[in-house]
Structures are given as structure tokens and as C-alpha cells.
Amino acid sequence: MLDTLLEFIFEYVARAIFFPIGWPIVKLISLGRYPSKGMWFKDTPESNWTMGLGIAAAVIVMMVALHQFRTP
């Protein structure tokens, strides 16, 4: 019961953080077609891909900020 509740809460927190980061990336890649309006908190593949690209972009930005790509 508790794990389901925590998963539910973390899902919405993660979506609230990473969906807006992935939104412009998906809009650019799809030439404005995706994500559709009203997809923010829906559990659809379109919304999940947008959130996933937001996570990937945030990880890459953190790696750049921490100088992970610097060559000696």
C-alpha cells in the first residue's frame, strides 16, 4: 500500500519537473506536432516520451555542469 502511494506521488513530482523540460525538445523534433495539449499528467506514450526526453536533457546538462565531458 505504501509503495503504491509513494510511486503515485513520485510519478507526479517527476512529471511536474521533467515534462516541461522535455516539452520544447519534443516540439522541436516533431516540428510542433507533439506533445498535444492536455497531455501533461496523462499516462500516454506521448507524455512518457516527453518526460523521458526531459530526464535525458536534465542528466546531460548536469553532466556538462560537472565537467564530465572534459578531455585531458
Backbone as XML, in Angstrom:
<?xml version="1.0"?>
<chain id="A" units="angstrom">
  <residue number="1" name="MET">
    <atom name="N" x="0.822" y="-1.198" z="0.000"/>
    <atom name="CA" x="0.000" y="0.000" z="0.000"/>
    <atom name="C" x="0.864" y="1.258" z="0.000"/>
  </residue>
  <residue number="2" name="LEU">
    <atom name="N" x="1.862" y="1.277" z="0.893"/>
    <atom name="CA" x="2.717" y="2.456" z="0.988"/>
    <atom name="C" x="3.554" y="2.636" z="-0.270"/>
  </residue>
  <residue number="3" name="ASP">
    <atom name="N" x="4.044" y="1.538" z="-0.841"/>
    <atom name="CA" x="4.850" y="1.649" z="-2.053"/>
    <atom name="C" x="4.024" y="2.159" z="-3.227"/>
  </residue>
  <residue number="4" name="THR">
    <atom name="N" x="2.763" y="1.799" z="-3.293"/>
    <atom name="CA" x="1.884" y="2.308" z="-4.341"/>
    <atom name="C" x="1.648" y="3.798" z="-4.166"/>
  </residue>
  <residue number="5" name="LEU">
    <atom name="N" x="1.461" y="4.224" z="-2.936"/>
    <atom name="CA" x="1.258" y="5.641" z="-2.658"/>
    <atom name="C" x="2.504" y="6.449" z="-3.002"/>
  </residue>
  <residue number="6" name="LEU">
    <atom name="N" x="3.675" y="5.965" z="-2.606"/>
    <atom name="CA" x="4.916" y="6.674" z="-2.911"/>
    <atom name="C" x="5.174" y="6.718" z="-4.417"/>
  </residue>
  <residue number="7" name="GLU">
    <atom name="N" x="4.902" y="5.623" z="-5.104"/>
    <atom name="CA" x="5.070" y="5.603" z="-6.555"/>
    <atom name="C" x="4.143" y="6.621" z="-7.216"/>
  </residue>
  <residue number="8" name="PHE">
    <atom name="N" x="2.921" y="6.711" z="-6.746"/>
    <atom name="CA" x="1.951" y="7.665" z="-7.274"/>
    <atom name="C" x="2.432" y="9.095" z="-7.065"/>
  </residue>
  <residue number="9" name="ILE">
    <atom name="N" x="2.939" y="9.403" z="-5.868"/>
    <atom name="CA" x="3.413" y="10.754" z="-5.555"/>
    <atom name="C" x="4.653" y="11.092" z="-6.373"/>
  </residue>
  <residue number="10" name="PHE">
    <atom name="N" x="5.626" y="10.170" z="-6.420"/>
    <atom name="CA" x="6.858" y="10.444" z="-7.154"/>
    <atom name="C" x="6.610" y="10.557" z="-8.654"/>
  </residue>
  <residue number="11" name="GLU">
    <atom name="N" x="5.630" y="9.831" z="-9.165"/>
    <atom name="CA" x="5.289" y="9.935" z="-10.585"/>
    <atom name="C" x="4.846" y="11.356" z="-10.920"/>
  </residue>
  <residue number="12" name="TYR">
    <atom name="N" x="3.986" y="11.926" z="-10.097"/>
    <atom name="CA" x="3.508" y="13.280" z="-10.358"/>
    <atom name="C" x="4.599" y="14.322" z="-10.140"/>
  </residue>
  <residue number="13" name="VAL">
    <atom name="N" x="5.447" y="14.125" z="-9.156"/>
    <atom name="CA" x="6.549" y="15.063" z="-8.921"/>
    <atom name="C" x="7.530" y="15.013" z="-10.085"/>
  </residue>
  <residue number="14" name="ALA">
    <atom name="N" x="7.896" y="13.816" z="-10.520"/>
    <atom name="CA" x="8.825" y="13.677" z="-11.643"/>
    <atom name="C" x="8.223" y="14.259" z="-12.919"/>
  </residue>
  <residue number="15" name="ARG">
    <atom name="N" x="6.941" y="13.998" z="-13.146"/>
    <atom name="CA" x="6.301" y="14.538" z="-14.349"/>
    <atom name="C" x="6.228" y="16.061" z="-14.288"/>
  </residue>
  <residue number="16" name="ALA">
    <atom name="N" x="5.981" y="16.620" z="-13.115"/>
    <atom name="CA" x="5.915" y="18.077" z="-12.977"/>
    <atom name="C" x="7.273" y="18.730" z="-13.207"/>
  </residue>
  <residue number="17" name="ILE">
    <atom name="N" x="8.352" y="18.018" z="-12.918"/>
    <atom name="CA" x="9.692" y="18.575" z="-13.110"/>
    <atom name="C" x="10.187" y="18.352" z="-14.537"/>
  </residue>
  <residue number="18" name="PHE">
    <atom name="N" x="10.069" y="17.133" z="-15.054"/>
    <atom name="CA" x="10.728" y="16.778" z="-16.305"/>
    <atom name="C" x="9.886" y="16.980" z="-17.561"/>
  </residue>
  <residue number="19" name="PHE">
    <atom name="N" x="8.567" y="16.994" z="-17.460"/>
    <atom name="CA" x="7.738" y="17.223" z="-18.648"/>
    <atom name="C" x="7.987" y="18.604" z="-19.244"/>
  </residue>
  <residue number="20" name="PRO">
    <atom name="N" x="8.039" y="19.680" z="-18.448"/>
    <atom name="CA" x="8.313" y="20.996" z="-19.047"/>
    <atom name="C" x="9.708" y="21.109" z="-19.658"/>
  </residue>
  <residue number="21" name="ILE">
    <atom name="N" x="10.655" y="20.318" z="-19.167"/>
    <atom name="CA" x="11.992" y="20.329" z="-19.756"/>
    <atom name="C" x="11.968" y="19.626" z="-21.113"/>
  </residue>
  <residue number="22" name="GLY">
    <atom name="N" x="11.247" y="18.533" z="-21.215"/>
    <atom name="CA" x="11.177" y="17.779" z="-22.459"/>
    <atom name="C" x="10.233" y="18.362" z="-23.493"/>
  </residue>
  <residue number="23" name="TRP">
    <atom name="N" x="9.306" y="19.199" z="-23.060"/>
    <atom name="CA" x="8.296" y="19.745" z="-23.966"/>
    <atom name="C" x="8.899" y="20.479" z="-25.162"/>
  </residue>
  <residue number="24" name="PRO">
    <atom name="N" x="9.817" y="21.445" z="-24.974"/>
    <atom name="CA" x="10.352" y="22.134" z="-26.157"/>
    <atom name="C" x="11.201" y="21.220" z="-27.045"/>
  </residue>
  <residue number="25" name="ILE">
    <atom name="N" x="11.831" y="20.220" z="-26.461"/>
    <atom name="CA" x="12.643" y="19.288" z="-27.250"/>
    <atom name="C" x="11.740" y="18.470" z="-28.171"/>
  </residue>
  <residue number="26" name="VAL">
    <atom name="N" x="10.648" y="17.949" z="-27.626"/>
    <atom name="CA" x="9.712" y="17.155" z="-28.431"/>
    <atom name="C" x="9.034" y="18.033" z="-29.479"/>
  </residue>
  <residue number="27" name="LYS">
    <atom name="N" x="8.672" y="19.257" z="-29.121"/>
    <atom name="CA" x="8.073" y="20.180" z="-30.090"/>
    <atom name="C" x="9.024" y="20.438" z="-31.248"/>
  </residue>
  <residue number="28" name="LEU">
    <atom name="N" x="10.301" y="20.616" z="-30.950"/>
    <atom name="CA" x="11.299" y="20.878" z="-31.979"/>
    <atom name="C" x="11.511" y="19.651" z="-32.865"/>
  </residue>
  <residue number="29" name="ILE">
    <atom name="N" x="11.654" y="18.488" z="-32.259"/>
    <atom name="CA" x="11.898" y="17.261" z="-33.022"/>
    <atom name="C" x="10.694" y="16.904" z="-33.899"/>
  </residue>
  <residue number="30" name="SER">
    <atom name="N" x="9.489" y="17.078" z="-33.370"/>
    <atom name="CA" x="8.284" y="16.693" z="-34.117"/>
    <atom name="C" x="7.728" y="17.834" z="-34.962"/>
  </residue>
  <residue number="31" name="LEU">
    <atom name="N" x="8.459" y="18.929" z="-35.051"/>
    <atom name="CA" x="8.039" y="20.103" z="-35.820"/>
    <atom name="C" x="6.686" y="20.639" z="-35.358"/>
  </residue>
  <residue number="32" name="GLY">
    <atom name="N" x="6.460" y="20.630" z="-34.053"/>
    <atom name="CA" x="5.267" y="21.216" z="-33.458"/>
    <atom name="C" x="4.064" y="20.300" z="-33.343"/>
  </residue>
  <residue number="33" name="ARG">
    <atom name="N" x="4.179" y="19.072" z="-33.805"/>
    <atom name="CA" x="3.017" y="18.182" z="-33.778"/>
    <atom name="C" x="2.748" y="17.598" z="-32.393"/>
  </residue>
  <residue number="34" name="TYR">
    <atom name="N" x="3.792" y="17.236" z="-31.687"/>
    <atom name="CA" x="3.665" y="16.629" z="-30.361"/>
    <atom name="C" x="4.396" y="17.478" z="-29.347"/>
  </residue>
  <residue number="35" name="PRO">
    <atom name="N" x="4.134" y="17.429" z="-28.085"/>
    <atom name="CA" x="3.014" y="16.779" z="-27.413"/>
    <atom name="C" x="1.730" y="17.585" z="-27.581"/>
  </residue>
  <residue number="36" name="SER">
    <atom name="N" x="0.631" y="16.899" z="-27.606"/>
    <atom name="CA" x="-0.673" y="17.535" z="-27.756"/>
    <atom name="C" x="-1.042" y="18.285" z="-26.484"/>
  </residue>
  <residue number="37" name="LYS">
    <atom name="N" x="-2.000" y="19.202" z="-26.616"/>
    <atom name="CA" x="-2.466" y="19.934" z="-25.436"/>
    <atom name="C" x="-3.156" y="18.986" z="-24.468"/>
  </residue>
  <residue number="38" name="GLY">
    <atom name="N" x="-2.955" y="19.231" z="-23.185"/>
    <atom name="CA" x="-3.619" y="18.448" z="-22.155"/>
    <atom name="C" x="-2.980" y="17.103" z="-21.863"/>
  </residue>
  <residue number="39" name="MET">
    <atom name="N" x="-1.758" y="16.887" z="-22.316"/>
    <atom name="CA" x="-1.097" y="15.596" z="-22.112"/>
    <atom name="C" x="-0.182" y="15.572" z="-20.897"/>
  </residue>
  <residue number="40" name="TRP">
    <atom name="N" x="-0.112" y="16.637" z="-20.137"/>
    <atom name="CA" x="0.891" y="16.753" z="-19.093"/>
    <atom name="C" x="0.820" y="15.615" z="-18.077"/>
  </residue>
  <residue number="41" name="PHE">
    <atom name="N" x="-0.315" y="15.402" z="-17.450"/>
    <atom name="CA" x="-0.426" y="14.396" z="-16.392"/>
    <atom name="C" x="-1.165" y="13.137" z="-16.832"/>
  </residue>
  <residue number="42" name="LYS">
    <atom name="N" x="-1.272" y="12.917" z="-18.128"/>
    <atom name="CA" x="-1.897" y="11.687" z="-18.619"/>
    <atom name="C" x="-0.821" y="10.631" z="-18.816"/>
  </residue>
  <residue number="43" name="ASP">
    <atom name="N" x="-1.191" y="9.395" z="-18.609"/>
    <atom name="CA" x="-0.240" y="8.294" z="-18.756"/>
    <atom name="C" x="-0.348" y="7.727" z="-20.169"/>
  </residue>
  <residue number="44" name="THR">
    <atom name="N" x="0.192" y="8.470" z="-21.125"/>
    <atom name="CA" x="0.195" y="8.051" z="-22.524"/>
    <atom name="C" x="1.638" y="7.927" z="-22.997"/>
  </residue>
  <residue number="45" name="PRO">
    <atom name="N" x="1.883" y="7.174" z="-24.057"/>
    <atom name="CA" x="3.249" y="7.088" z="-24.582"/>
    <atom name="C" x="3.809" y="8.458" z="-24.969"/>
  </residue>
  <residue number="46" name="GLU">
    <atom name="N" x="2.964" y="9.301" z="-25.506"/>
    <atom name="CA" x="3.384" y="10.652" z="-25.890"/>
    <atom name="C" x="3.902" y="11.433" z="-24.682"/>
  </residue>
  <residue number="47" name="SER">
    <atom name="N" x="3.172" y="11.374" z="-23.601"/>
    <atom name="CA" x="3.568" y="12.063" z="-22.379"/>
    <atom name="C" x="4.805" y="11.426" z="-21.758"/>
  </residue>
  <residue number="48" name="ASN">
    <atom name="N" x="4.872" y="10.106" z="-21.795"/>
    <atom name="CA" x="6.032" y="9.416" z="-21.224"/>
    <atom name="C" x="7.301" y="9.702" z="-22.012"/>
  </residue>
  <residue number="49" name="TRP">
    <atom name="N" x="7.206" y="9.764" z="-23.340"/>
    <atom name="CA" x="8.375" y="10.114" z="-24.145"/>
    <atom name="C" x="8.832" y="11.539" z="-23.855"/>
  </residue>
  <residue number="50" name="THR">
    <atom name="N" x="7.883" y="12.441" z="-23.684"/>
    <atom name="CA" x="8.234" y="13.825" z="-23.374"/>
    <atom name="C" x="8.951" y="13.905" z="-22.037"/>
  </residue>
  <residue number="51" name="MET">
    <atom name="N" x="8.443" y="13.205" z="-21.042"/>
    <atom name="CA" x="9.096" y="13.194" z="-19.739"/>
    <atom name="C" x="10.464" y="12.520" z="-19.823"/>
  </residue>
  <residue number="52" name="GLY">
    <atom name="N" x="10.576" y="11.444" z="-20.584"/>
    <atom name="CA" x="11.853" y="10.753" z="-20.734"/>
    <atom name="C" x="12.914" y="11.627" z="-21.379"/>
  </residue>
  <residue number="53" name="LEU">
    <atom name="N" x="12.526" y="12.381" z="-22.393"/>
    <atom name="CA" x="13.487" y="13.299" z="-23.009"/>
    <atom name="C" x="13.853" y="14.431" z="-22.055"/>
  </residue>
  <residue number="54" name="GLY">
    <atom name="N" x="12.923" y="14.832" z="-21.201"/>
    <atom name="CA" x="13.239" y="15.828" z="-20.178"/>
    <atom name="C" x="14.247" y="15.303" z="-19.176"/>
  </residue>
  <residue number="55" name="ILE">
    <atom name="N" x="14.103" y="14.046" z="-18.782"/>
    <atom name="CA" x="15.073" y="13.428" z="-17.871"/>
    <atom name="C" x="16.436" y="13.348" z="-18.538"/>
  </residue>
  <residue number="56" name="ALA">
    <atom name="N" x="16.467" y="12.901" z="-19.800"/>
    <atom name="CA" x="17.740" y="12.787" z="-20.523"/>
    <atom name="C" x="18.417" y="14.148" z="-20.663"/>
  </residue>
  <residue number="57" name="ALA">
    <atom name="N" x="17.649" y="15.178" z="-20.991"/>
    <atom name="CA" x="18.221" y="16.517" z="-21.133"/>
    <atom name="C" x="18.757" y="17.024" z="-19.799"/>
  </residue>
  <residue number="58" name="ALA">
    <atom name="N" x="18.035" y="16.787" z="-18.719"/>
    <atom name="CA" x="18.498" y="17.233" z="-17.400"/>
    <atom name="C" x="19.780" y="16.515" z="-16.998"/>
  </residue>
  <residue number="59" name="VAL">
    <atom name="N" x="19.874" y="15.221" z="-17.295"/>
    <atom name="CA" x="21.087" y="14.463" z="-16.967"/>
    <atom name="C" x="22.270" y="14.976" z="-17.775"/>
  </residue>
  <residue number="60" name="ILE">
    <atom name="N" x="22.067" y="15.234" z="-19.065"/>
    <atom name="CA" x="23.159" y="15.743" z="-19.901"/>
    <atom name="C" x="23.608" y="17.116" z="-19.429"/>
  </residue>
  <residue number="61" name="VAL">
    <atom name="N" x="22.679" y="17.982" z="-19.067"/>
    <atom name="CA" x="23.043" y="19.312" z="-18.564"/>
    <atom name="C" x="23.821" y="19.198" z="-17.260"/>
  </residue>
  <residue number="62" name="MET">
    <atom name="N" x="23.403" y="18.295" z="-16.371"/>
    <atom name="CA" x="24.149" y="18.105" z="-15.120"/>
    <atom name="C" x="25.548" y="17.573" z="-15.390"/>
  </residue>
  <residue number="63" name="MET">
    <atom name="N" x="25.678" y="16.660" z="-16.346"/>
    <atom name="CA" x="26.999" y="16.123" z="-16.672"/>
    <atom name="C" x="27.905" y="17.202" z="-17.255"/>
  </residue>
  <residue number="64" name="VAL">
    <atom name="N" x="27.360" y="18.073" z="-18.076"/>
    <atom name="CA" x="28.148" y="19.184" z="-18.618"/>
    <atom name="C" x="28.555" y="20.131" z="-17.495"/>
  </residue>
  <residue number="65" name="ALA">
    <atom name="N" x="27.637" y="20.425" z="-16.595"/>
    <atom name="CA" x="27.941" y="21.327" z="-15.482"/>
    <atom name="C" x="29.005" y="20.755" z="-14.557"/>
  </residue>
  <residue number="66" name="LEU">
    <atom name="N" x="29.059" y="19.439" z="-14.443"/>
    <atom name="CA" x="30.049" y="18.792" z="-13.578"/>
    <atom name="C" x="31.314" y="18.392" z="-14.339"/>
  </residue>
  <residue number="67" name="HIS">
    <atom name="N" x="31.446" y="18.892" z="-15.570"/>
    <atom name="CA" x="32.640" y="18.683" z="-16.401"/>
    <atom name="C" x="32.909" y="17.211" z="-16.671"/>
  </residue>
  <residue number="68" name="GLN">
    <atom name="N" x="31.883" y="16.429" z="-16.921"/>
    <atom name="CA" x="32.045" y="15.011" z="-17.201"/>
    <atom name="C" x="32.538" y="14.749" z="-18.620"/>
  </residue>
  <residue number="69" name="PHE">
    <atom name="N" x="32.394" y="15.714" z="-19.510"/>
    <atom name="CA" x="32.789" y="15.526" z="-20.899"/>
    <atom name="C" x="34.135" y="16.164" z="-21.219"/>
  </residue>
  <residue number="70" name="ARG">
    <atom name="N" x="34.830" y="16.648" z="-20.219"/>
    <atom name="CA" x="36.121" y="17.293" z="-20.435"/>
    <atom name="C" x="37.168" y="16.228" z="-20.742"/>
  </residue>
  <residue number="71" name="THR">
    <atom name="N" x="37.963" y="16.473" z="-21.773"/>
    <atom name="CA" x="39.047" y="15.551" z="-22.111"/>
    <atom name="C" x="40.366" y="16.131" z="-21.614"/>
  </residue>
  <residue number="72" name="PRO">
    <atom name="N" x="41.262" y="15.270" z="-21.165"/>
    <atom name="CA" x="42.528" y="15.787" z="-20.620"/>
    <atom name="C" x="43.458" y="16.325" z="-21.680"/>
  </residue>
</chain>
